[in-house]
């Protein structure tokens, strides 16, 4: 069978591999001139670095199995990160349970309650009770109002802004569970994995595999419309022309499918359009000197232009980069004025915020600044979210949808993108 996959991100490429292995001819369409989506890369020195920051966890069995299958097991290294939180205009170490016990912005009772909340989340299996309670109410009930106002409220607002009060408890529970699982059997030490020369190494290997199986990956090929023909084929109109397929898998945001597939029932299209997303703005700085000893700095200070400072080279080292790599990340609505600012204005705003955290920071430290934007980077997981998730099989026969909005109760991530791609491929194979 001839199968088209729209989107050459981790989900689309994974599905492409599994469909190819099942004997189908796969054509992948990608509107960008590069593969990878949010896991794509840029150059830094003589090496690749992810366009948007990534790492994997010891519990990420799906992507680890794929890496091993493709002969890339030796490309993954494991590191123990040092983390911090910026609050009350001060950097506080925030890596171990001991750091939490010594965390002065909260009283001792609040620290203990907060630690128990995170620790206990690892052992909770049934998330359904959290679907009807907001993250705000759940955190306040379990760890107190002080912990919520000091730590979690600024983070939720910086990620979901006007929707932060409606974010489901399921979303924050999963975050706690994931961090707990990343420590494996050792409660005190977290382990994070990164691929030598970036995760683009895996993505390139996946694309090459599909081509070796007789498939193809068409870059700079935007899909304009998806229609069903009288003979049962699916017509794909792209910027390069028109082609026909037996099945189509769409891996972009649901609303984008509604925009280009007008034969979908209007009620279903509205369901797709109602799934909200937040955009991401991510600045990569290549620096002459390191900012701090920390890999991951969570900015819980209200009013900052970004929520994360991630010094990537404090995790993996500077080999190949020839500089210190720092990410500054911000989530917002696409309607937020900052999203429409010029790259120069955003970079300037971010650098101003960075100088507040690091008063000795000098512009001369910057070798290069690279800004990326993703308009649909984070689904907004609101109350009773599971009742609104579309199935992989759409009402239009032969058309399937696999997007990060369907990764639930987990949040987006490379591992779950792989899992979703395999699930979508199996669904298509069963349908055939």
C-alpha positions as CSV (number, residue, x, y, z in Angstrom):
1,X,0.0,0.0,0.0
2,X,1.0,3.6,-0.6
3,X,0.9,5.6,2.7
4,X,1.6,9.3,3.2
5,X,2.8,10.7,6.5
6,X,2.5,14.5,7.0
7,X,5.2,15.7,9.2
8,X,8.8,14.5,9.6
9,X,9.0,14.9,13.4
10,X,9.7,12.0,15.8
11,X,6.1,10.7,15.6
12,X,6.0,10.8,11.8
13,X,9.3,9.1,11.3
14,X,8.6,6.4,13.8
15,X,5.3,5.6,12.1
16,X,7.2,5.6,8.8
17,X,9.7,3.0,10.0
18,X,7.0,0.7,11.4
19,X,4.8,1.0,8.2
20,X,7.9,0.4,6.0
21,X,8.8,-2.7,8.0
22,X,5.3,-4.0,7.4
23,X,5.9,-3.8,3.6
24,X,4.2,-0.5,2.8
25,X,5.7,2.3,0.6
26,X,5.9,5.4,2.8
27,X,6.2,9.0,1.6
28,X,6.8,11.6,4.3
29,X,5.9,15.3,3.6
30,X,7.6,18.0,5.7
31,X,6.9,21.7,5.1
32,X,10.2,22.8,6.6
33,X,13.6,22.4,4.8
34,X,14.7,20.1,7.6
35,X,13.4,17.0,9.5
36,X,12.8,16.7,13.2
37,X,10.2,19.3,14.1
38,X,10.7,20.4,17.7
39,X,13.6,17.9,17.8
40,X,15.4,19.4,14.8
41,X,18.9,20.9,15.2
42,X,21.1,23.9,14.5
43,X,24.9,24.0,14.3
44,X,27.0,25.2,17.2
45,X,30.7,25.1,16.4
46,X,31.4,21.8,14.7
47,X,28.5,20.0,16.3
48,X,24.7,19.8,16.2
49,X,22.6,21.1,19.1
50,X,18.8,20.6,19.4
51,X,16.8,23.7,18.2
52,X,14.6,23.3,21.3
53,X,16.2,21.7,24.4
54,X,15.8,18.0,25.0
55,X,17.0,15.2,27.2
56,X,15.6,11.7,28.0
57,X,15.0,9.8,31.2
58,X,16.0,6.4,32.4
59,X,12.3,5.5,32.3
60,X,12.0,6.4,28.5
61,X,11.8,2.8,27.4
62,X,10.2,3.4,24.0
63,X,12.9,5.7,22.5
64,X,15.7,3.7,24.2
65,X,14.4,0.6,22.4
66,X,14.3,2.4,19.1
67,X,17.8,3.8,19.6
68,X,19.1,0.3,20.3
69,X,17.2,-1.2,17.3
70,X,18.9,1.3,15.0
71,X,22.3,0.5,16.3
72,X,22.8,3.8,18.2
73,X,22.9,2.6,21.8
74,X,26.5,3.8,22.2
75,X,25.5,7.3,21.2
76,X,23.6,7.8,24.4
77,X,25.4,9.1,27.5
78,X,23.9,9.5,31.0
79,X,24.6,12.5,33.2
80,X,23.7,13.7,36.7
81,X,22.4,17.3,36.4
82,X,22.8,20.1,38.9
83,X,19.6,22.1,39.1
84,X,18.5,25.4,40.7
85,X,15.5,27.6,41.2
86,X,15.6,31.4,40.9
87,X,13.3,33.0,43.4
88,X,13.3,36.2,45.5
89,X,16.2,37.4,43.2
90,X,18.4,34.5,44.4
91,X,19.6,31.2,42.9
92,X,18.8,28.3,45.2
93,X,20.3,24.8,44.6
94,X,17.4,22.5,43.8
95,X,18.8,19.1,42.8
96,X,18.4,16.7,45.7
97,X,15.9,16.2,48.6
98,X,18.5,17.8,50.8
99,X,18.4,21.0,48.7
100,X,14.6,21.0,49.3
101,X,15.0,20.6,53.0
102,X,17.4,23.6,53.0
103,X,15.2,25.7,50.7
104,X,14.8,28.9,52.8
105,X,12.0,30.6,50.8
106,X,9.6,28.1,52.3
107,X,9.0,27.1,55.9
108,X,10.0,23.6,57.0
109,X,6.5,22.2,57.0
110,X,5.9,23.5,53.5
111,X,9.2,22.0,52.3
112,X,8.3,18.6,53.7
113,X,4.8,18.7,52.3
114,X,6.1,19.7,48.9
115,X,8.7,16.9,48.9
116,X,6.1,14.3,49.9
117,X,3.8,15.6,47.1
118,X,6.5,15.0,44.4
119,X,7.7,11.7,45.9
120,X,4.2,10.2,46.3
121,X,3.2,11.1,42.7
122,X,5.7,8.5,41.4
123,X,3.5,5.8,43.0
124,X,0.1,7.0,41.8
125,X,-1.2,5.0,38.9
126,X,-4.8,6.2,38.6
127,X,-4.8,9.7,37.3
128,X,-8.6,10.0,36.7
129,X,-9.3,11.7,40.0
130,X,-7.0,14.6,38.9
131,X,-9.0,15.3,35.7
132,X,-11.7,17.1,37.6
133,X,-9.4,19.2,39.8
134,X,-7.2,22.0,38.7
135,X,-3.4,21.8,39.2
136,X,-3.7,24.9,41.4
137,X,-6.3,23.3,43.8
138,X,-4.4,20.0,43.9
139,X,-1.1,21.6,44.8
140,X,-2.6,23.8,47.5
141,X,-4.4,20.9,49.0
142,X,-1.3,18.7,49.1
143,X,1.5,21.1,49.7
144,X,-0.1,24.3,51.0
145,X,-0.7,27.8,49.6
146,X,2.8,29.1,50.4
147,X,4.4,26.4,48.1
148,X,1.9,27.1,45.4
149,X,2.3,30.9,45.5
150,X,6.1,30.8,45.7
151,X,7.0,27.9,43.4
152,X,4.1,26.6,41.2
153,X,2.0,29.6,40.4
154,X,4.7,31.6,38.6
155,X,5.6,28.4,36.6
156,X,2.1,27.6,35.6
157,X,1.4,31.2,34.6
158,X,4.6,31.4,32.6
159,X,3.7,28.2,30.7
160,X,0.0,28.6,30.3
161,X,-0.6,32.3,31.1
162,X,-4.3,33.1,30.8
163,X,-5.2,29.4,30.9
164,X,-3.1,28.5,34.0
165,X,-5.9,28.4,36.5
166,X,-7.7,25.8,34.3
167,X,-4.8,23.4,33.8
168,X,-5.8,19.9,35.0
169,X,-4.2,18.3,38.0
170,X,-3.3,15.4,35.6
171,X,-0.7,17.6,33.9
172,X,1.2,18.6,37.0
173,X,0.9,15.0,38.5
174,X,2.6,13.6,35.4
175,X,5.4,16.2,35.7
176,X,6.0,15.1,39.3
177,X,5.8,11.4,38.4
178,X,8.3,11.8,35.5
179,X,10.9,13.6,37.7
180,X,10.6,11.0,40.4
181,X,11.0,8.1,37.8
182,X,14.1,9.8,36.4
183,X,15.9,8.9,39.6
184,X,15.4,5.2,39.1
185,X,16.0,3.2,42.3
186,X,18.2,6.0,43.8
187,X,16.0,8.6,45.2
188,X,18.8,11.1,45.5
189,X,20.3,11.2,42.1
190,X,18.6,12.0,38.8
191,X,19.9,10.7,35.5
192,X,19.4,12.4,32.2
193,X,20.4,11.1,28.8
194,X,21.6,12.9,25.7
195,X,22.7,11.7,22.3
196,X,26.2,12.6,21.1
197,X,25.8,15.3,18.4
198,X,22.1,15.8,19.2
199,X,19.0,13.8,18.7
200,X,19.1,14.7,15.0
201,X,21.5,11.7,14.8
202,X,18.5,9.4,15.6
203,X,16.2,11.3,13.3
204,X,18.6,11.1,10.3
205,X,19.0,7.4,10.9
206,X,15.2,7.0,10.9
207,X,14.8,8.9,7.6
208,X,17.6,6.9,6.0
209,X,16.0,3.7,7.1
210,X,12.7,4.7,5.5
211,X,14.5,5.6,2.2
212,X,16.3,2.2,2.2
213,X,13.0,0.5,2.4
214,X,11.8,2.2,-0.8
215,X,10.2,5.2,0.9
216,X,10.9,8.9,0.5
217,X,11.1,12.1,2.6
218,X,10.1,15.2,0.8
219,X,11.3,18.4,2.5
220,X,9.9,21.9,1.8
221,X,6.7,20.2,0.8
222,X,3.7,21.7,2.5
223,X,0.4,19.9,2.4
224,X,-2.4,22.2,1.2
225,X,-5.4,19.9,1.2
226,X,-6.5,16.3,1.9
227,X,-9.5,15.0,0.0
228,X,-11.2,11.6,-0.6
229,X,-11.6,10.6,-4.3
230,X,-14.4,8.6,-5.8
231,X,-12.3,5.5,-6.2
232,X,-11.4,5.5,-2.5
233,X,-7.9,7.0,-2.8
234,X,-6.9,10.0,-0.7
235,X,-5.7,13.0,-2.7
236,X,-2.8,15.0,-1.2
237,X,-2.3,18.4,-2.7
238,X,1.1,19.9,-1.8
239,X,3.2,22.8,-2.9
240,X,4.9,20.3,-5.3
241,X,1.8,18.9,-6.9
242,X,-0.9,16.3,-6.3
243,X,-0.4,12.6,-5.3
244,X,-2.7,9.8,-4.3
245,X,-2.5,7.4,-1.4
246,X,-4.3,4.5,0.3
247,X,-3.9,6.0,3.8
248,X,-2.7,9.3,5.2
249,X,-1.3,10.0,8.7
250,X,-1.3,13.6,9.8
251,X,1.1,14.4,12.7
252,X,0.7,18.1,13.1
253,X,-1.6,20.0,15.6
254,X,-5.3,19.0,15.2
255,X,-6.5,22.4,14.2
256,X,-4.1,22.3,11.2
257,X,-5.8,19.1,10.0
258,X,-9.2,20.9,10.3
259,X,-7.8,23.7,8.1
260,X,-6.7,21.5,5.2
261,X,-9.2,18.6,5.3
262,X,-12.6,20.1,4.6
263,X,-14.4,16.8,4.2
264,X,-14.3,16.1,7.9
265,X,-17.6,16.5,9.7
266,X,-18.0,20.1,11.0
267,X,-18.6,18.8,14.6
268,X,-15.4,16.9,14.5
269,X,-13.4,19.8,13.0
270,X,-14.7,22.0,15.9
271,X,-13.4,19.4,18.3
272,X,-10.0,19.7,16.7
273,X,-10.1,23.5,16.7
274,X,-11.0,23.6,20.3
275,X,-7.8,22.0,21.5
276,X,-5.7,24.9,22.6
277,X,-1.9,25.2,22.2
278,X,0.8,27.5,23.5
279,X,3.6,28.8,21.4
280,X,7.3,28.6,22.5
281,X,10.1,31.1,22.0
282,X,13.5,29.6,22.5
283,X,16.8,31.5,22.4
284,X,20.1,29.6,22.0
285,X,23.1,31.6,23.2
286,X,26.7,30.5,22.4
287,X,28.8,32.0,25.2
288,X,32.5,32.5,25.8
289,X,32.1,31.8,29.5
290,X,29.7,29.7,31.6
291,X,26.9,31.3,33.5
292,X,26.7,29.1,36.5
293,X,27.4,25.5,37.6
294,X,23.7,24.5,37.0
295,X,22.2,22.7,34.0
296,X,18.5,23.5,34.6
297,X,17.4,26.8,36.3
298,X,13.7,27.2,36.8
299,X,12.7,30.8,37.0
300,X,9.9,31.2,39.6
301,X,10.3,34.9,39.8
302,X,7.3,36.8,38.6
303,X,7.6,39.2,35.7
304,X,10.5,37.5,33.8
305,X,10.5,37.2,30.1
306,X,11.5,33.5,30.2
307,X,10.8,30.6,32.5
308,X,13.9,28.5,32.0
309,X,17.7,28.9,31.8
310,X,19.2,25.7,30.6
311,X,23.0,25.5,30.3
312,X,23.2,22.5,28.0
313,X,27.0,22.2,28.2
314,X,26.8,22.0,32.0
315,X,25.2,18.6,31.3
316,X,27.1,17.2,28.3
317,X,30.3,19.3,28.2
318,X,31.6,21.7,25.6
319,X,33.3,19.1,23.2
320,X,32.5,20.0,19.6
321,X,30.6,23.2,20.5
322,X,33.6,25.4,21.2
323,X,31.4,27.5,23.5
324,X,28.9,27.3,26.4
325,X,25.4,26.6,25.1
326,X,22.5,28.2,27.0
327,X,18.8,28.0,26.2
328,X,16.3,30.6,27.4
329,X,12.7,29.5,27.0
330,X,9.3,31.2,27.1
331,X,5.7,30.0,26.5
332,X,2.9,32.2,25.4
333,X,-0.2,32.6,23.3
334,X,0.4,33.4,19.7
335,X,-1.7,36.5,20.4
336,X,0.8,37.6,23.0
337,X,2.6,40.8,21.8
338,X,6.0,39.2,22.5
339,X,5.4,36.6,19.9
340,X,5.0,39.2,17.2
341,X,8.2,41.1,18.2
342,X,11.2,41.1,15.9
343,X,14.0,38.6,16.7
344,X,16.1,41.5,17.8
345,X,13.5,42.8,20.2
346,X,13.0,39.4,21.8
347,X,16.7,38.7,22.1
348,X,17.2,42.1,23.8
349,X,14.3,41.4,26.2
350,X,15.7,38.0,27.1
351,X,19.2,39.3,27.6
352,X,17.9,42.1,29.9
353,X,16.2,39.4,32.0
354,X,19.4,37.3,32.0
355,X,21.4,40.2,33.4
356,X,19.0,40.4,36.4
357,X,19.8,36.8,37.3
358,X,23.5,37.2,36.5
359,X,24.4,40.9,37.1
360,X,28.0,40.4,35.9
361,X,26.9,39.1,32.5
362,X,28.4,41.1,29.6
363,X,27.2,41.2,26.0
364,X,30.8,40.6,25.0
365,X,30.3,37.0,26.3
366,X,27.9,36.3,23.5
367,X,29.4,34.6,20.4
368,X,26.1,33.9,18.7
369,X,22.4,34.2,19.4
370,X,19.8,32.0,17.5
371,X,16.1,32.5,18.1
372,X,13.4,29.9,17.2
373,X,9.7,30.0,17.5
374,X,7.2,27.1,17.5
375,X,3.6,28.4,17.2
376,X,2.0,25.1,18.4
377,X,4.4,23.7,21.0
378,X,2.4,22.8,24.1
379,X,-1.2,21.5,24.3
380,X,-3.2,23.1,27.1
381,X,-4.4,20.2,29.3
382,X,-7.6,21.5,30.9
383,X,-10.2,19.8,33.1
384,X,-11.7,16.6,31.8
385,X,-9.2,16.6,28.9
386,X,-9.5,12.9,28.2
387,X,-13.1,13.4,27.0
388,X,-11.9,15.8,24.3
389,X,-9.0,13.8,22.9
390,X,-9.6,12.8,19.3
391,X,-9.0,9.2,18.3
392,X,-6.2,8.2,15.9
393,X,-8.7,7.3,13.3
394,X,-10.6,10.3,11.9
395,X,-14.2,10.1,10.6
396,X,-12.8,10.5,7.1
397,X,-12.0,6.9,6.0
398,X,-8.3,6.4,5.5
399,X,-7.1,9.6,7.3
400,X,-5.4,9.3,10.7
401,X,-4.3,11.8,13.2
402,X,-1.3,11.5,15.7
403,X,-0.4,14.7,17.5
404,X,1.1,15.6,20.8
405,X,-2.3,16.6,22.0
406,X,-3.1,12.8,22.1
407,X,-0.1,12.0,24.3
408,X,-2.1,11.7,27.5
409,X,-1.9,11.5,30.5
410,X,1.8,12.0,29.7
411,X,3.0,15.3,28.4
412,X,4.9,15.9,25.2
413,X,8.4,14.4,25.0
414,X,10.6,12.4,22.6
415,X,9.7,9.1,24.2
416,X,6.0,9.6,24.0
417,X,6.3,10.8,20.4
418,X,8.0,7.5,19.5
419,X,5.2,5.6,21.4
420,X,2.5,7.6,19.6
421,X,4.1,6.9,16.2
422,X,4.2,3.2,16.8
423,X,0.6,3.2,18.0
424,X,-0.5,5.1,14.9
425,X,1.3,2.7,12.6
426,X,-0.4,-0.2,14.3
427,X,-3.7,1.4,13.9
428,X,-3.2,1.9,10.2
429,X,-2.0,-1.6,9.8
430,X,-5.0,-3.0,11.6
431,X,-7.2,-0.8,9.4
432,X,-5.6,-2.2,6.2
